[in-house]
């Protein structure tokens, strides 16, 4: 289902399971398109190590994620978000829990984890590119294009 364009929120949090692939990609893309007009953050619900393929596919479109270090929702200093976008089932359950104590909108954008892909390096990179491009499409469909830069 394609998200319906809505007014640009002031703060968006993208959450996935580990904060190494999907949520940092989405946050970087959102920041790329909307700059400082929207505060954007990403987080995960379980710790893990960085993923090198993310930096490679994001660099292809001019976004540097090589220095990204994963962190958890609990690591965030401020939880004043208008919208929390969850990208995995586990992250969605955690996001729903947040609504018990905070007035935030939750959106679930199920996104496959490309780290499970096997095969050649190019085949694996294609899976990461598909996730990157799918997130870019969802972001631009959900948030007003006329407010995006460089689209």
C-alpha positions in Angstrom: 0.0 0.0 0.0 1.4 3.4 -1.0 1.4 6.0 1.8 -0.9 9.0 1.3 0.9 12.4 1.2 0.3 14.4 4.4 1.8 17.5 5.9 5.4 17.5 6.7 6.0 16.6 10.3 8.6 18.4 12.4 10.3 15.2 13.7 10.4 11.6 12.4 11.9 8.5 13.9 12.6 5.4 11.7 12.9 2.2 13.7 13.9 -1.3 12.6 15.3 -4.4 14.3 19.0 -3.5 14.5 19.4 0.0 13.2 22.0 -1.1 10.7 20.2 -1.2 7.3 16.6 -0.1 7.0 16.2 2.6 9.5 19.5 4.4 8.9 18.8 4.2 5.2 15.4 5.7 5.6 16.6 8.4 8.0 19.5 9.4 5.6 17.1 9.5 2.7 14.6 11.7 4.6 17.4 14.0 5.6 18.7 14.1 2.0 15.2 15.1 0.7 14.0 17.5 3.4 17.2 18.8 5.0 16.8 20.6 8.3 13.1 21.2 7.7 12.5 17.9 9.6 14.4 16.5 12.5 15.1 12.9 11.6 16.5 10.0 13.7 16.8 6.3 13.5 17.1 3.5 16.1 16.8 -0.2 16.6 15.4 -2.5 19.3 18.3 -5.0 19.4 22.1 -4.3 19.2 24.3 -5.7 16.5 27.4 -4.7 14.4 27.4 -2.2 11.5 26.7 -3.6 8.0 29.2 -2.6 5.2 26.8 -3.0 2.3 24.7 -0.1 3.5 27.5 2.3 3.1 28.2 1.0 -0.4 24.7 1.4 -1.8 24.1 4.7 -0.1 27.4 6.1 -1.4 26.1 5.3 -4.9 23.5 8.0 -4.5 25.8 10.5 -2.8 24.9 9.7 0.8 27.6 8.7 3.3 26.5 6.1 5.9 29.9 4.5 6.4 30.3 6.3 9.8 26.8 5.3 11.1 26.9 3.4 14.4 23.8 1.5 15.4 21.9 2.6 18.5 18.8 1.6 20.4 15.5 3.5 21.0 16.6 3.7 24.7 19.8 5.6 23.6 17.8 8.5 22.2 18.0 11.6 24.3 14.7 13.0 23.1 11.5 11.1 22.1 9.6 14.2 20.9 8.6 12.7 17.5 5.5 13.4 15.6 5.7 10.2 13.5 7.5 6.9 14.2 7.9 4.7 11.1 8.5 1.1 11.9 10.2 -1.0 9.2 10.1 -4.5 10.8 7.5 -6.5 12.7 9.6 -6.4 16.0 10.1 -2.7 15.6 6.4 -2.1 15.0 5.5 -3.9 18.2 8.0 -1.7 20.1 6.6 1.4 18.4 3.1 0.5 19.4 4.3 0.2 23.0 5.5 3.8 22.8 2.0 5.0 22.2 1.0 3.9 25.7 3.0 6.8 27.2 3.4 9.3 24.3 1.1 11.0 21.8 2.8 10.0 18.6 1.6 8.7 15.2 2.9 5.2 14.2 3.2 4.0 10.7 4.2 0.5 9.6 6.1 0.2 6.4 7.1 -3.5 6.2 10.5 -3.7 4.6 12.5 -6.9 3.9 15.8 -7.3 5.5 18.4 -7.6 2.7 21.0 -9.1 5.0 19.4 -12.5 4.5 20.3 -12.4 0.8 22.8 -15.0 -0.5 24.8 -15.3 -3.7 27.3 -13.1 -5.4 28.4 -9.7 -4.0 26.5 -8.0 -6.9 23.3 -10.1 -6.1 23.5 -9.0 -2.4 24.1 -5.4 -3.4 21.0 -5.5 -5.6 18.9 -6.6 -2.6 20.2 -3.6 -0.6 19.6 -1.3 -3.6 16.0 -2.6 -3.8 15.5 -1.7 -0.1 17.1 1.7 -0.6 15.0 2.5 -3.6 11.8 1.2 -2.1 12.3 3.4 1.0 13.0 6.4 -1.2 9.7 5.8 -3.0 7.7 5.4 0.2 9.3 8.6 1.7 8.5 10.7 -1.4 5.0 9.2 -1.6 4.2 9.9 2.1 5.7 13.3 2.5 4.8 16.3 0.3 7.1 16.3 -2.8 6.9 20.1 -3.2 8.7 20.4 0.1 11.5 18.0 -0.9 14.7 19.2 -2.3 16.6 17.7 -5.2 13.8 15.3 -6.2 
